[in-house]
């Protein structure tokens, strides 16, 4: 401190002893870590050195951090994380050297590379120049691109769909084209002749999608002959496709027409030309026309009585025109009429119902049968049904279990016989399970069940 006279207090002669004591308190021995030399310094000098050293340490830490960041950035550019689908783990590919390692690069420390992108990449084999495709996120490889795969799937779908539509023969094609060409000409020449009216009605209904003209021709033809099997079948399909009102009455009348046509043309011989030249040709020439698909679905539903195939064509029509009320109403009618008490009652509900249903019960003794439950069914009594996994069909009535066992015995092979107690072991290859039959008591048992008597071979 400085006194009033301006001279520092410790510098006065009389304060020499205090000055020495102050210096002794402030002096420090400082060792240079680099030169290993020791020197005597004041505290403030040591503080400055400490600050300089701390600054140097901070600078070093900062430089190390920046260096790590730079190296990790380079590592992210040099390495890629990929999935190994065989070992269910990730591995790291060095893009520069082509070397793969399951251990993460050490330079990444606690960090990791981003998960691989789910995409297909084209890879060229450096050895032979061949090209293949790889998805780093799934570990899958393929020798066709994603676009090529999509096109191939589309072709397969088209081929599958086309398999439900018979390919017409050359004779059928010529006949169909001739019928279409002359239908309008003949109708124009003689609009009162029944055959000309019917052909014009079929042409307008199936190929021209002119329901007004079709209705006009059908009504005129029905006045001339309401018993012609070709006419009444086509007219019945038309009234259903047009969704005429009242719907319940129209549906009932249409099926009366179908029944009457079946009596006079049970083998569909008279109907064949109309089916091939108009209904079939319509879907062959334009497989994405929703009305053509609707007519074809009604053909299978009402004339050919192939309800599963009819359902397929309804689904295709709805895929093209999901809001078309005529398609929707006819499809719903098919589903309703397949229930017990309906016009199309058979084994069980449709494939659409099967796909949305769940298995609620399975038993070893039931073999291939499962009890299903349809939550969306509007009819409570029809929520449960049975499904045969091998035959892939459904039915509402409970299977006749004795017949089921007998069918299983016929298709299975004997693997063990015990003559003492009558037990025979069968191997059901289609289900991959064993079952047993006792020739003395004539009873069957599933492999899970125990029985009293002799041993069964393992």
KALIN-V635997 format. One record per pair of residues at least 24 apart in sequence whose C-alpha atoms are under 10 Angstrom apart, sorted by sequence separation. I is the first residue (numbers start at 1). J is the second residue. If there is no record, write none. Layout:
i->[I	I]
j->[J	J]
This chain:
i->[121	122	179	180	197	198	214	215	232	233	234	275	290	293	294	310	311	353	360	368	369	370	371	372	434	79	90	120	121	192	196	197	232	233	290	292	293	349	359	361	369	371	79	90	120	191	194	195	231	232	233	290	291	357	358	359	409	119	120	180	194	197	211	215	232	233	289	290	293	307	357	359	371	408	409	192	193	194	206	229	230	232	233	275	288	289	290	307	357	359	409	423	76	191	192	194	202	205	228	229	232	233	287	288	290	291	298	369	75	194	201	205	211	227	229	231	287	290	291	297	301	353	369	405	423	75	81	82	193	194	211	226	229	230	288	289	290	307	354	421	422	423	425	75	76	81	82	83	192	198	199	202	205	206	228	229	271	288	289	290	294	295	298	302	354	405	421	422	423	424	425	72	74	75	80	81	82	83	198	201	202	205	227	228	229	288	291	294	297	298	301	349	354	366	420	421	423	424	425	72	73	79	80	81	82	194	197	198	201	227	229	230	290	293	294	297	348	349	367	420	421	72	73	80	81	82	229	230	268	291	349	366	369	409	419	71	72	76	77	80	81	195	198	202	205	228	229	268	291	294	298	349	365	368	418	71	72	76	194	198	201	205	227	228	229	234	290	294	297	307	315	348	349	367	418	69	75	76	230	233	306	307	347	348	349	354	366	367	405	406	417	418	68	69	72	229	230	305	307	311	312	347	348	354	365	366	405	417	418	68	72	230	231	234	311	312	339	347	354	365	368	390	405	416	417	68	72	229	230	233	234	262	302	308	311	340	351	353	367	390	402	405	416	228	229	230	261	302	308	336	340	351	389	402	415	416	230	231	259	301	307	308	336	339	350	351	415	230	258	259	308	349	350	230	234	258	348	349	350	90	347	348	349	90	255	347	348	349	254	255	346	347	348	90	346	347	348	88	89	241	345	346	347	85	88	345	83	84	85	82	83	84	85	86	241	242	82	83	84	85	86	240	241	81	82	83	84	85	240	340	80	81	82	83	84	241	339	340	82	83	237	238	241	339	340	237	240	237	237	238	234	237	367	236	237	240	368	367	368	237	367	234	237	233	236	237	367	367	233	234	364	207	233	364	365	203	206	207	364	202	206	207	202	205	206	203	204	205	206	207	208	199	202	203	206	207	198	202	203	206	207	202	206	207	199	203	207	251	365	367	209	365	366	364	365	207	209	243	244	247	251	364	365	209	242	243	363	364	365	207	208	242	243	364	365	206	207	241	242	248	363	364	205	206	240	241	243	247	205	206	240	243	206	241	242	255	206	240	241	205	206	240	252	251	179	179	176	180	175	176	179	180	176	178	179	176	177	172	175	176	177	175	176	173	174	172	173	176	177	172	176	176	168	173	168	172	166	173	168	167	168	166	167	165	166	165	168	167	165	166	165	162	162	165	162	161	158	165	164	164	165	164	161	161	161]
j->[145	146	203	204	221	222	238	239	256	257	258	299	314	317	318	334	335	377	384	392	393	394	395	396	458	104	115	145	146	217	221	222	257	258	315	317	318	374	384	386	394	396	105	116	146	217	220	221	257	258	259	316	317	383	384	385	435	146	147	207	221	224	238	242	259	260	316	317	320	334	384	386	398	435	436	220	221	222	234	257	258	260	261	303	316	317	318	335	385	387	437	451	105	220	221	223	231	234	257	258	261	262	316	317	319	320	327	398	105	224	231	235	241	257	259	261	317	320	321	327	331	383	399	435	453	106	112	113	224	225	242	257	260	261	319	320	321	338	385	452	453	454	456	107	108	113	114	115	224	230	231	234	237	238	260	261	303	320	321	322	326	327	330	334	386	437	453	454	455	456	457	105	107	108	113	114	115	116	231	234	235	238	260	261	262	321	324	327	330	331	334	382	387	399	453	454	456	457	458	106	107	113	114	115	116	228	231	232	235	261	263	264	324	327	328	331	382	383	401	454	455	107	108	115	116	117	264	265	303	326	384	401	404	444	454	107	108	112	113	116	117	231	234	238	241	264	265	304	327	330	334	385	401	404	454	108	109	113	231	235	238	242	264	265	266	271	327	331	334	344	352	385	386	404	455	107	113	114	268	271	344	345	385	386	387	392	404	405	443	444	455	456	107	108	111	268	269	344	346	350	351	386	387	393	404	405	444	456	457	108	112	270	271	274	351	352	379	387	394	405	408	430	445	456	457	109	113	270	271	274	275	303	343	349	352	381	392	394	408	431	443	446	457	270	271	272	303	344	350	378	382	393	431	444	457	458	273	274	302	344	350	351	379	382	393	394	458	274	302	303	352	393	394	275	279	303	393	394	395	136	393	394	395	137	302	394	395	396	302	303	394	395	396	139	395	396	397	138	139	291	395	396	397	136	139	396	135	136	137	135	136	137	138	139	294	295	136	137	138	139	140	294	295	136	137	138	139	140	295	395	136	137	138	139	140	297	395	396	139	140	294	295	298	396	397	295	298	296	297	298	295	298	428	298	299	302	430	430	431	301	431	299	302	299	302	303	433	435	302	303	433	277	303	434	435	274	277	278	435	274	278	279	275	278	279	277	278	279	280	281	282	274	277	278	281	282	274	278	279	282	283	279	283	285	278	282	286	330	444	446	289	445	446	445	446	289	291	325	326	329	333	446	447	292	325	326	446	447	448	291	292	326	327	448	449	291	292	326	327	333	448	449	291	292	326	327	329	333	292	293	327	330	294	329	330	343	295	329	330	295	296	330	343	343	273	274	273	277	273	274	277	278	275	277	278	276	277	273	276	277	278	277	278	276	277	276	277	280	281	277	281	282	276	281	277	281	276	284	280	280	281	280	281	280	281	281	284	284	283	284	284	283	284	287	287	287	287	296	309	312	313	313	312	313	316]
